[in-house]
Amino acid sequence: MRMTRKVVLLLILISTLFFAGTSFAGPVFDRVKETGVVNIGLQFNSIPAAFYNAKNQWVGFDVDVAAEVVKHLTPYLGKELQLKKVKVNNKTRISFLTSGRIDISTSNMTHKRERDKSIDFSITYFFDGQKVMVKKGKYAEHKDLVGKRACAMQGTTSEKNLANLFKSLGDTETDKNIVSYQTAADCFLALSQGKVEAWSTDSTILLGYAAKMPGKFEIIGDFISNEPYGMGLPQDDSAWRDAINFALQDMWNDGTYHAVYNKWYGPDTDYYFPLTEQIEMWP
């Protein structure tokens, strides 16, 4: 029996959709495969995640992780890729993704449901939590800071978490006592100069800045939040998201992730932060 033209076209369409579902394809994935360039957004003053060292080199945990992710993408794109670093901050890291200026944001970004409305995320690649840092010997507990000025970086989850902490401790003037600064460096300077009595952000950032002036600062109290970092990705490109996730998992399996982690957070570093979690692994 001869098939009609409509039936043939329908079968071709079904076949195409089926096979498309079993291979990588998507706007960002396809563009990166064509150009061979991955634009990655990185912080530049977040010690030890991504910062400029004394030799003016852009270094840090996130910088190394980004470079290794790009290397590990080769099997999924069929070619070696070039990494292009793009400066981002807390305000621009999402807008750069949504506008297409970057393909990945590796910038200590906590995966939040609110952020997931406009961008996608990779699996968690780093596990941190928010703490509070003060000048050494001045305060012992969070409750000692009630009525004092404390800072957080503007537009971050840390800002909201710090305000909630102060309110829970009975601070009635939280709006006045929580001071927002643009960058981590600004917060550290304010704390150093006594403009604020405390600075709260992710603990590894606090460790990084405290190491600049050994013995001058200390971190007090328990974690006030969990901060699972994901790599920010453009919305609705599952092929690109899968490739990034596979690359991260391959890094964990072949030991690359642990080597990078120990380089920046191992026991022999100034930023010791024990690895207590495992990234999500798919069989």
Sequence and secondary structure as in RCSB ss.txt:
>XXXX:A:sequence
MRMTRKVVLLLILISTLFFAGTSFAGPVFDRVKETGVVNIGLQFNSIPAAFYNAKNQWVGFDVDVAAEVVKHLTP
YLGKELQLKKVKVNNKTRISFLTSGRIDISTSNMTHKRERDKSIDFSITYFFDGQKVMVKKGKYAEHKDLVGKRA
CAMQGTTSEKNLANLFKSLGDTETDKNIVSYQTAADCFLALSQGKVEAWSTDSTILLGYAAKMPGKFEIIGDFIS
NEPYGMGLPQDDSAWRDAINFALQDMWNDGTYHAVYNKWYGPDTDYYFPLTEQIEMWP
>XXXX:A:secstr
    HHHHHHHHHHHHHHHHTTS   HHHHHHHHH EEEEEE SEETTTEEE TTS EESHHHHHHHHHHHHTHH
HHTS  EEEEEE  TTHHHHHHHTTS SEE SS B  TTGGGT EEEEEEEEEEEEEEEETTT  SGGGGTTS E
EEETTSHHHHHHHHHHHHTT S HHHHEEEESSHHHHHHHHHTTS SEEEEEHHHHHHHHTTSTTSEEEEEEEEE
EEEEEEEE TT HHHHHHHHHHHHHHHHHTHHHHHHHHHHSTTSTT            
